[in-house]
Amino acid sequence: VSDVFILACDFSPRAIELVRAHPLYDEARLRAFVCDVATEGALVQAVGEDHPVAVLSLVFVLSAVHPDKFRLVLDNVWHVLAPGGVVLFRDYALHDMAQLR
């Protein structure tokens, strides 16, 4: 699909460096950036209000955030999500093998 543009963010500057260093990294199709999604307005500031996100995924994000910040993270996600957009998430579950490791 040629009209897909991917935004990728992580709290870790090192993770973003690794993505940007990959030979297939192409800023015409992907923008990787550091972002703390538990900071008010961080996603809107990074993404911009004029670029709503159709599909947003959170992979092991909520388990890395203090429960007191869950609402703030979800508010940040809501503010960049396009009308009818979808949020996909994967995290640890009770007795999940990934959690037990």
Secondary structure, DSSP 8 states (H G I E B T S, - for coil): -TT--EEEEES-HHHHHHHHHSTT--TTTEEEEE--TTSTTHHHHHH-TTS-EEEEEEES-GGGS-GGGHHHHHHHHHHHEEEEEEEEEE---TT-HHHH-
